[in-house]
Amino acid sequence: MDDYRIEEDSMGPVRLPSNVLYGAQTQRAVENFPVSGLRMPRSFLMALGIIKSAAAEVNAGLGLIEKEIANAIIRAADEVAVGKWDDHFPIDIFQTGSATSTNMNANEVIANRAAQIIGFEPGSKKVHPNDHVNICQSSNDVIPTAIHISAFSVLRDSLLPALANLRNTLLMRGSEFSIVIKTGRTHLMDAMPLSLCQEIGGWAYQVSQCIDRIEACSIRLAKLAIGGTAVGTGLNAHPDFAASMIKKLNERTGLSFVETDNHFAAQASMDTIVELSGQLKTAAVALMKISNDLKLMNSGPVTGFAEISLPPLQPGSSIMPGKVNPVICESLLMACAQVIGNDTAITICANLGAFELNTGMPLIAYNILQSITILANGSSIFADKAIAGFMVDERHLADMLDRNPILITALAPKIGYDKAARIVKKASAEKRSIREIAGEELEMPEVKINFLLDPLKMIEKGIVG
């Protein structure tokens, strides 16, 4: 490190690059935690910047810091919020469990940038990272607050719109196939018929339920820990700080946050994030089911189900010419697998706290934001590049349905289960139409058998005939 400066913290002097805005505590963390190369997500840094900007405005209004310093902090923090100084946040997510290193990273960057704004050099401490930027705050209430704000924001801006788009796309496509009847399957074996609209409608309802679950959790996600300081008591914070912060945060984000009902619980646990992660996992499971169904329906085109054709997006093999694979489905499946894995890590990290503080917050923050982001992106791509464009082979569906011996189930209430089973076995053994065998066994004319075994009559409630 040829070009460096010296800064001091409570443990002594530290040498760090001269061109960085962070300070001594950040440099110590960089040296202590060279674990993964993974850094805090952009949405989290945005939330940190918003919190620090709001805090400076509130503290100036409460008479706790000078107006000139407050204005410089607000400007610097707003720059952090929009991503201007992301390169100056180098700390690995596998760090101190409270994310104190990341909070101090923000305090130092904002303090040094604010010092520049009022005409001083980084490291001068003319704007102090603790005494000015962090006043009335602790890492222990700032970090949970940043997790909630960033998660809420990304849900609102990305995931919920993406899921709504997927639901609406499914409903639109389903409406195109209200009279297209296909063979249903249970255990991957032939079962009674249903319309393609009904099948797709089931998928749309799954997605709709996912939206409802996530929105219900958002009520608790909107409760913020800010103002609790170190252990939840609010020591060293002005009595009006928390309420004023909520007001300013709502102005800056356009959201409706409220102060937590209990600061001790909000800082000692990550229960709401565990709940949210569980709902994201549920959404991932639902999307995996839909994606797997589409893959199977698309399988072939010669020896598979071949009920639909997904849009051909790219060559599927480096050795087999002309092969095209369901790549969008596969991409979504892997994203969903990651979300399920993230949920496990979040659950474990939520158990890492003791007494008044959770100590798994950096990984919780990274994983919950990654889960929201990849579900949002995966859902959008799935809707636009798979659901919106698949084609249906109606003739093939009708042919397979006509050869389905399980259609005899519609007559079971009239002829009895055992007799219906014998007809199915005979049709399968002789590889003949179920209508032909049923006509012979039941001594019914072809017209009547066709009427009783009409698939359109089997996709509604009731007893045929």
ABEGO torsion letter per residue (X at the ends): XABBBBBBBAAEBBBBBAABABBAAAAAAAAABBAAGBBBBAAAAAAAAAAAAAAAAAAAAAGABBAAAAAAAAAAAAAAAAGAAAAABABBABBBAAGAAAAAAAAAAAAAAAAAAAGBBBGAGABBAAAAAABGBBAAAAAAAAAAAAAAAAAAAAAAAAAAAAAAAAAAAAAAAAABBBBBBBGGBBBBBBBAAAAAAAAAAAAAAAAAAAAAAAAAAABBABGAEAAGAGBGBBAAAAAAAAAAAAAAAGBBBBBBABAAAAAABAAAAAAAAAAAAAAAAAAAAAAAAAAAAABOAAABAGABBBBBABBABAABBGBBBBAAAAAAAAAAAAAAAAAAAAAAAAAABBEABBAAAAAAAAAAAAAAAAAAAAAAAAAAAAAAABBBBAAAAAAAAAABAAAAAAAAAAAEAAAAAAAAAAAAAAGBBAAAAAAAAAGBBAAAAAAAABAAAAABBEBBX
